[in-house]
């Protein structure tokens, strides 16, 4: 990995590590726009202030946009989430292995 790629990866991870950032993106994964209130309910447990902050950051990063129907993923945001498609299967396998290791 080049230095430029390492820097880019660090920037992306810093953005995604922010509290609730991945949950906001994940809540929009089905492609349907959501109003602020619906997005807040979809994420669960997020305060309006924190949601506003995450929306601002994700919009500035080009992953999220806002239209007449509410917030939605940009093409870049959709592309990012496509790369996470294998995550649910991985999480299930990982969880099973963790449970076995705890015995």
C-alpha positions in Angstrom: 0.0 0.0 0.0 1.4 3.4 -1.0 1.7 6.3 1.4 -1.1 8.1 -0.5 -3.4 5.0 -0.1 -2.5 4.7 3.6 -3.4 8.4 4.1 -6.7 7.9 2.2 -7.5 4.8 4.2 -6.8 6.6 7.5 -9.1 9.4 6.5 -11.9 7.1 5.5 -11.6 5.0 8.7 -11.5 8.2 10.8 -14.8 9.2 9.2 -16.4 5.8 9.6 -15.2 5.4 13.2 -17.2 8.5 14.3 -20.0 7.5 16.6 -23.1 6.4 14.6 -21.5 7.2 11.2 -21.8 3.6 10.0 -25.3 3.3 11.4 -26.4 6.3 9.4 -25.0 4.9 6.2 -26.4 1.4 7.0 -29.9 2.9 7.7 -29.9 4.2 4.1 -28.6 1.1 2.4 -32.0 0.1 0.9 -31.9 3.2 -1.4 -34.9 4.9 0.0 -34.6 8.5 1.2 -35.4 9.2 4.8 -36.4 12.3 6.5 -34.4 13.5 9.5 -36.9 12.0 12.0 -37.1 8.7 10.2 -33.4 8.5 9.9 -33.1 9.2 13.6 -35.5 6.4 14.4 -33.7 4.1 12.0 -30.4 4.7 13.6 -31.8 4.4 17.1 -30.4 6.1 20.2 -28.8 9.0 18.3 -29.5 12.5 19.5 -30.6 15.2 17.0 -27.3 17.1 17.6 -25.1 14.0 16.9 -27.2 13.1 13.8 -26.8 16.6 12.5 -23.1 16.4 13.0 -22.9 12.9 11.2 -25.0 14.1 8.4 -22.8 17.2 7.9 -19.6 15.1 7.9 -21.1 12.4 5.6 -22.4 15.1 3.2 -19.0 16.8 3.1 -17.4 13.4 2.4 -19.7 13.0 -0.6 -21.4 9.8 0.8 -24.7 11.4 1.7 -27.0 13.9 0.1 -30.4 15.5 0.7 -33.3 15.9 -1.7 -37.0 16.6 -1.5 -37.7 13.2 0.0 -35.0 13.3 2.6 -31.4 12.0 3.0 -30.0 9.4 0.7 -26.7 7.8 -0.3 -24.8 9.3 -3.2 -23.3 7.0 -5.8 -20.1 7.0 -3.8 -22.0 6.1 -0.6 -23.7 3.2 -2.5 -20.3 2.1 -3.8 -18.9 2.1 -0.3 -21.7 0.0 1.2 -21.4 -2.5 -1.7 -18.0 -3.2 -0.4 -19.5 -4.1 3.0 -21.9 -6.6 1.5 -19.9 -9.5 2.9 -19.9 -8.0 6.4 -23.2 -9.7 7.7 -21.9 -13.2 6.8 -18.5 -12.4 8.3 -20.2 -11.1 11.5 -22.3 -14.2 11.9 -19.2 -16.5 11.4 -17.2 -14.4 13.8 -19.9 -14.4 16.4 -20.2 -18.1 16.2 -16.4 -18.5 16.6 -16.4 -16.1 19.5 -19.1 -18.1 21.3 -17.2 -21.4 20.7 -14.0 -19.9 22.0 -15.8 -18.7 25.2 -16.8 -22.3 26.1 
